[in-house]
Amino acid sequence: MEKSAEDYRASLNVAHKSLRYIPRRRVIHLDLKGAPPKVSYLRSVFPVFRASGATHLLIEWEDMFPFWGELKNVSALNAYTRQDVKDILNSAKENGLEVGKFGPRSSSIIIWWWFVFSGDPSHSDLRPP
């Protein structure tokens, strides 16, 4: 007996509902540029992320990273401190969240911008985007 198009569609719908793909890595993206959350807030949401099934964090620090040395001025005035960064990373680890070990391309652009314009007095009023 041949199946009708309707029967075929119905069997596909049943099969589709029973075959749900759940990725092994579930990533939460944190974009910290601008108005970064307090460290205490991040500590409070990491357990929620984990309980929701997250396995990894992609943290986009941008100008909130506490650069030092020649790159010190790349950091925003309200950037996290080195201790803040350690606390954030430790809290993520304590909650079973692996943090990506790569930097965003935008940070590389900011660093490039800084090296190009930092020595030029005509651009002294500019801040990294």
N, CA, C and O atoms as a GROMACS GRO file, in nm:
protein
  516
    1MET      N    1   0.083  -0.118   0.000
    1MET     CA    2   0.000   0.000   0.000
    1MET      C    3   0.088   0.125   0.000
    1MET      O    4   0.181   0.136   0.080
    2GLU      N    5   0.060   0.215  -0.087
    2GLU     CA    6   0.138   0.336  -0.104
    2GLU      C    7   0.092   0.445  -0.007
    2GLU      O    8  -0.028   0.463   0.015
    3LYS      N    9   0.190   0.517   0.052
    3LYS     CA   10   0.155   0.625   0.146
    3LYS      C   11   0.115   0.750   0.069
    3LYS      O   12   0.172   0.782  -0.036
    4SER      N   13   0.018   0.818   0.122
    4SER     CA   14  -0.021   0.946   0.061
    4SER      C   15   0.077   1.054   0.108
    4SER      O   16   0.152   1.034   0.203
    5ALA      N   17   0.076   1.166   0.039
    5ALA     CA   18   0.161   1.278   0.077
    5ALA      C   19   0.132   1.322   0.220
    5ALA      O   20   0.223   1.360   0.294
    6GLU      N   21   0.006   1.318   0.259
    6GLU     CA   22  -0.033   1.358   0.394
    6GLU      C   23   0.026   1.262   0.499
    6GLU      O   24   0.075   1.306   0.603
    7ASP      N   25   0.020   1.132   0.471
    7ASP     CA   26   0.077   1.032   0.562
    7ASP      C   27   0.229   1.052   0.575
    7ASP      O   28   0.285   1.042   0.684
    8TYR      N   29   0.292   1.080   0.462
    8TYR     CA   30   0.437   1.100   0.463
    8TYR      C   31   0.473   1.223   0.548
    8TYR      O   32   0.565   1.216   0.628
    9ARG      N   33   0.399   1.336   0.531
    9ARG     CA   34   0.423   1.456   0.610
    9ARG      C   35   0.403   1.430   0.759
    9ARG      O   36   0.480   1.478   0.842
   10ALA      N   37   0.300   1.356   0.792
   10ALA     CA   38   0.270   1.325   0.932
   10ALA      C   39   0.383   1.243   0.994
   10ALA      O   40   0.422   1.269   1.107
   11SER      N   41   0.436   1.145   0.920
   11SER     CA   42   0.545   1.063   0.975
   11SER      C   43   0.673   1.146   0.991
   11SER      O   44   0.750   1.123   1.084
   12LEU      N   45   0.696   1.240   0.901
   12LEU     CA   46   0.813   1.329   0.915
   12LEU      C   47   0.800   1.417   1.039
   12LEU      O   48   0.898   1.436   1.111
   13ASN      N   49   0.682   1.470   1.066
   13ASN     CA   50   0.661   1.554   1.184
   13ASN      C   51   0.689   1.477   1.312
   13ASN      O   52   0.750   1.531   1.404
   14VAL      N   53   0.644   1.352   1.320
   14VAL     CA   54   0.668   1.270   1.439
   14VAL      C   55   0.818   1.244   1.454
   14VAL      O   56   0.872   1.258   1.564
   15ALA      N   57   0.884   1.206   1.345
   15ALA     CA   58   1.028   1.179   1.350
   15ALA      C   59   1.105   1.304   1.389
   15ALA      O   60   1.199   1.297   1.467
   16HIS      N   61   1.065   1.419   1.334
   16HIS     CA   62   1.134   1.544   1.363
   16HIS      C   63   1.127   1.580   1.512
   16HIS      O   64   1.226   1.624   1.570
   17LYS      N   65   1.011   1.561   1.571
   17LYS     CA   66   0.994   1.596   1.712
   17LYS      C   67   1.074   1.504   1.804
   17LYS      O   68   1.113   1.546   1.913
   18SER      N   69   1.099   1.382   1.763
   18SER     CA   70   1.172   1.289   1.848
   18SER      C   71   1.323   1.297   1.829
   18SER      O   72   1.398   1.243   1.910
   19LEU      N   73   1.368   1.364   1.725
   19LEU     CA   74   1.511   1.375   1.696
   19LEU      C   75   1.559   1.519   1.718
   19LEU      O   76   1.590   1.590   1.622
   20ARG      N   77   1.566   1.560   1.843
   20ARG     CA   78   1.611   1.695   1.873
   20ARG      C   79   1.762   1.697   1.886
   20ARG      O   80   1.821   1.614   1.955
   21TYR      N   81   1.824   1.792   1.820
   21TYR     CA   82   1.970   1.808   1.829
   21TYR      C   83   2.003   1.901   1.944
   21TYR      O   84   1.956   2.014   1.949
   22ILE      N   85   2.084   1.853   2.035
   22ILE     CA   86   2.131   1.936   2.146
   22ILE      C   87   2.282   1.943   2.134
   22ILE      O   88   2.351   1.842   2.151
   23PRO      N   89   2.336   2.062   2.104
   23PRO     CA   90   2.481   2.073   2.084
   23PRO      C   91   2.558   2.042   2.212
   23PRO      O   92   2.511   2.068   2.323
   24ARG      N   93   2.675   1.986   2.194
   24ARG     CA   94   2.760   1.951   2.308
   24ARG      C   95   2.811   2.077   2.378
   24ARG      O   96   2.822   2.080   2.500
   25ARG      N   97   2.841   2.180   2.300
   25ARG     CA   98   2.887   2.307   2.357
   25ARG      C   99   2.778   2.411   2.339
   25ARG      O  100   2.730   2.437   2.229
   26ARG      N  101   2.738   2.469   2.452
   26ARG     CA  102   2.636   2.575   2.449
   26ARG      C  103   2.700   2.700   2.507
   26ARG      O  104   2.733   2.705   2.626
   27VAL      N  105   2.717   2.800   2.423
   27VAL     CA  106   2.798   2.917   2.456
   27VAL      C  107   2.711   3.038   2.488
   27VAL      O  108   2.614   3.068   2.418
   28ILE      N  109   2.747   3.107   2.595
   28ILE     CA  110   2.688   3.236   2.630
   28ILE      C  111   2.788   3.343   2.589
   28ILE      O  112   2.906   3.335   2.626
   29HIS      N  113   2.744   3.442   2.513
   29HIS     CA  114   2.830   3.552   2.468
   29HIS      C  115   2.808   3.673   2.558
   29HIS      O  116   2.696   3.723   2.569
   30LEU      N  117   2.915   3.719   2.621
   30LEU     CA  118   2.909   3.840   2.703
   30LEU      C  119   2.985   3.951   2.633
   30LEU      O  120   3.106   3.941   2.613
   31ASP      N  121   2.916   4.057   2.594
   31ASP     CA  122   2.978   4.173   2.532
   31ASP      C  123   2.988   4.280   2.640
   31ASP      O  124   2.887   4.338   2.679
   32LEU      N  125   3.109   4.305   2.687
   32LEU     CA  126   3.129   4.391   2.804
   32LEU      C  127   3.158   4.537   2.771
   32LEU      O  128   3.180   4.617   2.862
   33LYS      N  129   3.159   4.572   2.644
   33LYS     CA  130   3.191   4.711   2.607
   33LYS      C  131   3.081   4.806   2.653
   33LYS      O  132   2.963   4.772   2.651
   34GLY      N  133   3.122   4.923   2.695
   34GLY     CA  134   3.025   5.026   2.730
   34GLY      C  135   2.993   5.029   2.877
   34GLY      O  136   3.065   5.092   2.955
   35ALA      N  137   2.887   4.962   2.916
   35ALA     CA  138   2.843   4.960   3.056
   35ALA      C  139   2.853   4.817   3.109
   35ALA      O  140   2.754   4.745   3.110
   36PRO      N  141   2.972   4.777   3.151
   36PRO     CA  142   2.989   4.638   3.192
   36PRO      C  143   2.918   4.608   3.324
   36PRO      O  144   2.912   4.694   3.412
   37PRO      N  145   2.865   4.487   3.338
   37PRO     CA  146   2.802   4.452   3.465
   37PRO      C  147   2.906   4.442   3.576
   37PRO      O  148   3.023   4.416   3.551
   38LYS      N  149   2.861   4.462   3.699
   38LYS     CA  150   2.950   4.449   3.814
   38LYS      C  151   2.992   4.303   3.828
   38LYS      O  152   2.920   4.212   3.786
   39VAL      N  153   3.108   4.283   3.887
   39VAL     CA  154   3.159   4.147   3.907
   39VAL      C  155   3.060   4.067   3.993
   39VAL      O  156   3.037   3.949   3.967
   40SER      N  157   3.002   4.129   4.094
   40SER     CA  158   2.907   4.059   4.181
   40SER      C  159   2.785   4.011   4.101
   40SER      O  160   2.732   3.903   4.128
   41TYR      N  161   2.741   4.089   4.004
   41TYR     CA  162   2.628   4.047   3.921
   41TYR      C  163   2.667   3.927   3.834
   41TYR      O  164   2.592   3.830   3.824
   42LEU      N  165   2.785   3.933   3.774
   42LEU     CA  166   2.831   3.821   3.691
   42LEU      C  167   2.840   3.694   3.775
   42LEU      O  168   2.800   3.586   3.731
   43ARG      N  169   2.894   3.708   3.898
   43ARG     CA  170   2.901   3.591   3.987
   43ARG      C  171   2.761   3.533   4.012
   43ARG      O  172   2.746   3.412   4.024
   44SER      N  173   2.661   3.619   4.021
   44SER     CA  174   2.526   3.572   4.051
   44SER      C  175   2.457   3.507   3.930
   44SER      O  176   2.369   3.422   3.948
   45VAL      N  177   2.495   3.545   3.809
   45VAL     CA  178   2.429   3.487   3.691
   45VAL      C  179   2.500   3.362   3.637
   45VAL      O  180   2.439   3.285   3.563
   46PHE      N  181   2.626   3.341   3.672
   46PHE     CA  182   2.696   3.222   3.621
   46PHE      C  183   2.626   3.092   3.662
   46PHE      O  184   2.615   3.002   3.578
   47PRO      N  185   2.578   3.078   3.786
   47PRO     CA  186   2.504   2.955   3.819
   47PRO      C  187   2.375   2.940   3.737
   47PRO      O  188   2.335   2.828   3.704
   48VAL      N  189   2.312   3.051   3.704
   48VAL     CA  190   2.190   3.047   3.622
   48VAL      C  191   2.225   3.000   3.480
   48VAL      O  192   2.154   2.919   3.422
   49PHE      N  193   2.335   3.053   3.426
   49PHE     CA  194   2.381   3.009   3.294
   49PHE      C  195   2.403   2.858   3.293
   49PHE      O  196   2.356   2.788   3.203
   50ARG      N  197   2.474   2.811   3.395
   50ARG     CA  198   2.507   2.668   3.402
   50ARG      C  199   2.380   2.583   3.416
   50ARG      O  200   2.364   2.481   3.350
   51ALA      N  201   2.291   2.627   3.505
   51ALA     CA  202   2.166   2.553   3.525
   51ALA      C  203   2.080   2.551   3.399
   51ALA      O  204   1.999   2.461   3.379
   52SER      N  205   2.099   2.651   3.313
   52SER     CA  206   2.023   2.659   3.187
   52SER      C  207   2.086   2.574   3.077
   52SER      O  208   2.032   2.564   2.967
   53GLY      N  209   2.200   2.511   3.108
   53GLY     CA  210   2.263   2.423   3.011
   53GLY      C  211   2.386   2.479   2.942
   53GLY      O  212   2.444   2.412   2.856
   54ALA      N  213   2.428   2.600   2.978
   54ALA     CA  214   2.548   2.658   2.915
   54ALA      C  215   2.672   2.580   2.956
   54ALA      O  216   2.680   2.529   3.068
   55THR      N  217   2.767   2.570   2.865
   55THR     CA  218   2.893   2.501   2.893
   55THR      C  219   3.014   2.592   2.878
   55THR      O  220   3.119   2.566   2.937
   56HIS      N  221   3.000   2.698   2.801
   56HIS     CA  222   3.112   2.787   2.771
   56HIS      C  223   3.069   2.933   2.776
   56HIS      O  224   2.952   2.966   2.759
   57LEU      N  225   3.168   3.020   2.799
   57LEU     CA  226   3.148   3.164   2.790
   57LEU      C  227   3.240   3.220   2.683
   57LEU      O  228   3.357   3.182   2.674
   58LEU      N  229   3.188   3.308   2.602
   58LEU     CA  230   3.269   3.387   2.510
   58LEU      C  231   3.263   3.529   2.564
   58LEU      O  232   3.161   3.596   2.552
   59ILE      N  233   3.374   3.574   2.622
   59ILE     CA  234   3.376   3.706   2.684
   59ILE      C  235   3.446   3.803   2.590
   59ILE      O  236   3.563   3.787   2.558
   60GLU      N  237   3.372   3.903   2.548
   60GLU     CA  238   3.426   4.007   2.461
   60GLU      C  239   3.460   4.127   2.549
   60GLU      O  240   3.374   4.211   2.577
   61TRP      N  241   3.586   4.133   2.592
   61TRP     CA  242   3.630   4.234   2.688
   61TRP      C  243   3.638   4.374   2.626
   61TRP      O  244   3.597   4.473   2.687
   62GLU      N  245   3.691   4.381   2.507
   62GLU     CA  246   3.716   4.506   2.436
   62GLU      C  247   3.787   4.605   2.529
   62GLU      O  248   3.889   4.571   2.589
   63ASP      N  249   3.735   4.728   2.541
   63ASP     CA  250   3.807   4.829   2.622
   63ASP      C  251   3.781   4.815   2.771
   63ASP      O  252   3.828   4.898   2.849
   64MET      N  253   3.709   4.712   2.813
   64MET     CA  254   3.686   4.688   2.956
   64MET      C  255   3.798   4.603   3.015
   64MET      O  256   3.805   4.584   3.136
   65PHE      N  257   3.887   4.552   2.928
   65PHE     CA  258   4.001   4.474   2.976
   65PHE      C  259   4.106   4.568   3.034
   65PHE      O  260   4.132   4.674   2.976
   66PRO      N  261   4.167   4.532   3.145
   66PRO     CA  262   4.266   4.621   3.208
   66PRO      C  263   4.405   4.609   3.144
   66PRO      O  264   4.497   4.552   3.202
   67PHE      N  265   4.418   4.664   3.025
   67PHE     CA  266   4.550   4.663   2.961
   67PHE      C  267   4.650   4.738   3.048
   67PHE      O  268   4.611   4.823   3.129
   68TRP      N  269   4.778   4.707   3.032
   68TRP     CA  270   4.881   4.776   3.110
   68TRP      C  271   4.999   4.804   3.021
   68TRP      O  272   5.001   4.766   2.904
   69GLY      N  273   5.098   4.872   3.074
   69GLY     CA  274   5.216   4.907   2.996
   69GLY      C  275   5.181   5.007   2.888
   69GLY      O  276   5.104   5.101   2.911
   70GLU      N  277   5.238   4.988   2.770
   70GLU     CA  278   5.213   5.081   2.659
   70GLU      C  279   5.068   5.084   2.614
   70GLU      O  280   5.024   5.181   2.553
   71LEU      N  281   4.993   4.978   2.644
   71LEU     CA  282   4.854   4.970   2.602
   71LEU      C  283   4.757   5.020   2.710
   71LEU      O  284   4.636   5.010   2.694
   72LYS      N  285   4.810   5.073   2.817
   72LYS     CA  286   4.727   5.115   2.931
   72LYS      C  287   4.613   5.207   2.890
   72LYS      O  288   4.502   5.193   2.940
   73ASN      N  289   4.638   5.299   2.800
   73ASN     CA  290   4.536   5.397   2.760
   73ASN      C  291   4.430   5.339   2.664
   73ASN      O  292   4.335   5.409   2.628
   74VAL      N  293   4.446   5.214   2.624
   74VAL     CA  294   4.344   5.150   2.542
   74VAL      C  295   4.222   5.116   2.628
   74VAL      O  296   4.109   5.114   2.578
   75SER      N  297   4.244   5.091   2.756
   75SER     CA  298   4.135   5.057   2.848
   75SER      C  299   4.047   5.178   2.873
   75SER      O  300   4.094   5.291   2.879
   76ALA      N  301   3.918   5.152   2.889
   76ALA     CA  302   3.824   5.258   2.926
   76ALA      C  303   3.851   5.299   3.070
   76ALA      O  304   3.913   5.225   3.147
   77LEU      N  305   3.805   5.416   3.107
   77LEU     CA  306   3.826   5.465   3.243
   77LEU      C  307   3.755   5.377   3.346
   77LEU      O  308   3.798   5.368   3.461
   78ASN      N  309   3.645   5.312   3.306
   78ASN     CA  310   3.571   5.224   3.397
   78ASN      C  311   3.601   5.077   3.373
   78ASN      O  312   3.519   4.991   3.405
   79ALA      N  313   3.720   5.048   3.318
   79ALA     CA  314   3.757   4.909   3.288
   79ALA      C  315   3.769   4.828   3.416
   79ALA      O  316   3.792   4.881   3.524
   80TYR      N  317   3.751   4.697   3.401
   80TYR     CA  318   3.772   4.607   3.514
   80TYR      C  319   3.918   4.614   3.558
   80TYR      O  320   4.005   4.652   3.479
   81THR      N  321   3.944   4.579   3.682
   81THR     CA  322   4.082   4.570   3.731
   81THR      C  323   4.133   4.429   3.700
   81THR      O  324   4.056   4.341   3.663
   82ARG      N  325   4.262   4.409   3.717
   82ARG     CA  326   4.318   4.274   3.697
   82ARG      C  327   4.253   4.176   3.794
   82ARG      O  328   4.224   4.062   3.758
   83GLN      N  329   4.231   4.221   3.917
   83GLN     CA  330   4.168   4.134   4.017
   83GLN      C  331   4.025   4.100   3.976
   83GLN      O  332   3.979   3.988   3.995
   84ASP      N  333   3.954   4.198   3.919
   84ASP     CA  334   3.818   4.172   3.870
   84ASP      C  335   3.818   4.061   3.765
   84ASP      O  336   3.735   3.971   3.769
   85VAL      N  337   3.913   4.069   3.673
   85VAL     CA  338   3.922   3.969   3.566
   85VAL      C  339   3.948   3.831   3.627
   85VAL      O  340   3.886   3.733   3.587
   86LYS      N  341   4.041   3.825   3.723
   86LYS     CA  342   4.069   3.697   3.790
   86LYS      C  343   3.944   3.644   3.859
   86LYS      O  344   3.913   3.525   3.851
   87ASP      N  345   3.871   3.733   3.927
   87ASP     CA  346   3.748   3.691   3.996
   87ASP      C  347   3.643   3.639   3.898
   87ASP      O  348   3.578   3.538   3.925
   88ILE      N  349   3.627   3.707   3.786
   88ILE     CA  350   3.529   3.665   3.685
   88ILE      C  351   3.567   3.527   3.630
   88ILE      O  352   3.482   3.439   3.619
   89LEU      N  353   3.694   3.510   3.595
   89LEU     CA  354   3.738   3.382   3.538
   89LEU      C  355   3.728   3.269   3.640
   89LEU      O  356   3.687   3.158   3.606
   90ASN      N  357   3.765   3.297   3.766
   90ASN     CA  358   3.754   3.195   3.871
   90ASN      C  359   3.609   3.157   3.897
   90ASN      O  360   3.577   3.040   3.916
   91SER      N  361   3.520   3.255   3.899
   91SER     CA  362   3.379   3.228   3.921
   91SER      C  363   3.320   3.144   3.808
   91SER      O  364   3.240   3.054   3.831
   92ALA      N  365   3.360   3.176   3.686
   92ALA     CA  366   3.314   3.096   3.572
   92ALA      C  367   3.359   2.951   3.588
   92ALA      O  368   3.281   2.858   3.568
   93LYS      N  369   3.485   2.933   3.623
   93LYS     CA  370   3.540   2.798   3.640
   93LYS      C  371   3.469   2.724   3.753
   93LYS      O  372   3.436   2.607   3.739
   94GLU      N  373   3.445   2.793   3.865
   94GLU     CA  374   3.375   2.732   3.978
   94GLU      C  375   3.235   2.686   3.940
   94GLU      O  376   3.181   2.592   4.000
   95ASN      N  377   3.176   2.752   3.841
   95ASN     CA  378   3.041   2.717   3.797
   95ASN      C  379   3.040   2.624   3.676
   95ASN      O  380   2.936   2.603   3.614
   96GLY      N  381   3.156   2.568   3.644
   96GLY     CA  382   3.163   2.471   3.536
   96GLY      C  383   3.152   2.531   3.397
   96GLY      O  384   3.115   2.462   3.302
   97LEU      N  385   3.184   2.658   3.384
   97LEU     CA  386   3.179   2.725   3.254
   97LEU      C  387   3.321   2.745   3.203
   97LEU      O  388   3.403   2.808   3.269
   98GLU      N  389   3.348   2.692   3.086
   98GLU     CA  390   3.479   2.711   3.026
   98GLU      C  391   3.479   2.843   2.949
   98GLU      O  392   3.385   2.872   2.875
   99VAL      N  393   3.585   2.921   2.966
   99VAL     CA  394   3.595   3.050   2.899
   99VAL      C  395   3.682   3.034   2.776
   99VAL      O  396   3.790   2.975   2.783
  100GLY      N  397   3.635   3.088   2.662
  100GLY     CA  398   3.711   3.082   2.538
  100GLY      C  399   3.849   3.141   2.555
  100GLY      O  400   3.866   3.241   2.624
  101LYS      N  401   3.947   3.079   2.492
  101LYS     CA  402   4.086   3.122   2.508
  101LYS      C  403   4.134   3.204   2.389
  101LYS      O  404   4.250   3.195   2.350
  102PHE      N  405   4.046   3.284   2.332
  102PHE     CA  406   4.082   3.365   2.217
  102PHE      C  407   4.025   3.504   2.235
  102PHE      O  408   3.927   3.523   2.307
  103GLY      N  409   4.088   3.601   2.170
  103GLY     CA  410   4.044   3.739   2.184
  103GLY      C  411   3.962   3.784   2.065
  103GLY      O  412   3.980   3.733   1.955
  104PRO      N  413   3.873   3.879   2.086
  104PRO     CA  414   3.793   3.930   1.975
  104PRO      C  415   3.878   4.013   1.879
  104PRO      O  416   3.975   4.077   1.920
  105ARG      N  417   3.842   4.010   1.753
  105ARG     CA  418   3.915   4.088   1.652
  105ARG      C  419   3.908   4.236   1.682
  105ARG      O  420   4.001   4.310   1.651
  106SER      N  421   3.798   4.282   1.741
  106SER     CA  422   3.784   4.425   1.767
  106SER      C  423   3.891   4.473   1.864
  106SER      O  424   3.936   4.588   1.853
  107SER      N  425   3.934   4.389   1.959
  107SER     CA  426   4.041   4.430   2.049
  107SER      C  427   4.170   4.449   1.973
  107SER      O  428   4.248   4.540   2.003
  108SER      N  429   4.194   4.363   1.874
  108SER     CA  430   4.314   4.378   1.792
  108SER      C  431   4.310   4.510   1.715
  108SER      O  432   4.412   4.575   1.698
  109ILE      N  433   4.192   4.548   1.669
  109ILE     CA  434   4.178   4.674   1.597
  109ILE      C  435   4.206   4.792   1.690
  109ILE      O  436   4.273   4.888   1.652
  110ILE      N  437   4.155   4.786   1.812
  110ILE     CA  438   4.180   4.893   1.909
  110ILE      C  439   4.329   4.904   1.937
  110ILE      O  440   4.383   5.014   1.943
  111ILE      N  441   4.396   4.791   1.956
  111ILE     CA  442   4.540   4.793   1.983
  111ILE      C  443   4.614   4.850   1.863
  111ILE      O  444   4.705   4.932   1.880
  112TRP      N  445   4.576   4.808   1.742
  112TRP     CA  446   4.639   4.863   1.622
  112TRP      C  447   4.617   5.014   1.618
  112TRP      O  448   4.712   5.088   1.593
  113TRP      N  449   4.494   5.059   1.642
  113TRP     CA  450   4.462   5.201   1.640
  113TRP      C  451   4.551   5.276   1.738
  113TRP      O  452   4.604   5.383   1.706
  114TRP      N  453   4.568   5.220   1.856
  114TRP     CA  454   4.648   5.288   1.959
  114TRP      C  455   4.792   5.306   1.911
  114TRP      O  456   4.848   5.415   1.927
  115PHE      N  457   4.852   5.202   1.853
  115PHE     CA  458   4.990   5.215   1.807
  115PHE      C  459   5.003   5.314   1.693
  115PHE      O  460   5.104   5.384   1.682
  116VAL      N  461   4.903   5.321   1.607
  116VAL     CA  462   4.909   5.413   1.493
  116VAL      C  463   4.898   5.558   1.539
  116VAL      O  464   4.975   5.643   1.494
  117PHE      N  465   4.802   5.588   1.628
  117PHE     CA  466   4.773   5.727   1.662
  117PHE      C  467   4.832   5.777   1.793
  117PHE      O  468   4.829   5.898   1.818
  118SER      N  469   4.885   5.692   1.877
  118SER     CA  470   4.928   5.736   2.010
  118SER      C  471   5.042   5.837   2.005
  118SER      O  472   5.055   5.921   2.095
  119GLY      N  473   5.125   5.830   1.903
  119GLY     CA  474   5.236   5.923   1.896
  119GLY      C  475   5.207   6.049   1.816
  119GLY      O  476   5.295   6.133   1.800
  120ASP      N  477   5.085   6.064   1.765
  120ASP     CA  478   5.052   6.176   1.679
  120ASP      C  479   4.973   6.280   1.758
  120ASP      O  480   4.857   6.256   1.792
  121PRO      N  481   5.033   6.396   1.789
  121PRO     CA  482   4.966   6.497   1.870
  121PRO      C  483   4.835   6.548   1.808
  121PRO      O  484   4.747   6.595   1.881
  122SER      N  485   4.820   6.540   1.676
  122SER     CA  486   4.697   6.589   1.613
  122SER      C  487   4.578   6.498   1.645
  122SER      O  488   4.464   6.536   1.621
  123HIS      N  489   4.605   6.380   1.699
  123HIS     CA  490   4.497   6.288   1.734
  123HIS      C  491   4.487   6.267   1.886
  123HIS      O  492   4.430   6.168   1.931
  124SER      N  493   4.541   6.359   1.964
  124SER     CA  494   4.546   6.341   2.108
  124SER      C  495   4.408   6.342   2.173
  124SER      O  496   4.392   6.293   2.285
  125ASP      N  497   4.307   6.399   2.105
  125ASP     CA  498   4.172   6.404   2.162
  125ASP      C  499   4.091   6.278   2.130
  125ASP      O  500   3.978   6.264   2.177
  126LEU      N  501   4.147   6.189   2.049
  126LEU     CA  502   4.073   6.069   2.009
  126LEU      C  503   4.089   5.960   2.115
  126LEU      O  504   4.194   5.946   2.178
  127ARG      N  505   3.982   5.884   2.132
  127ARG     CA  506   3.984   5.764   2.217
  127ARG      C  507   3.947   5.647   2.127
  127ARG      O  508   3.878   5.666   2.027
  128PRO      N  509   3.990   5.529   2.161
  128PRO     CA  510   3.951   5.414   2.079
  128PRO      C  511   3.799   5.401   2.071
  128PRO      O  512   3.729   5.429   2.168
  129PRO      N  513   3.748   5.358   1.956
  129PRO     CA  514   3.603   5.344   1.940
  129PRO      C  515   3.543   5.240   2.033
  129PRO      O  516   3.422   5.217   2.031
   0.00000   0.00000   0.00000
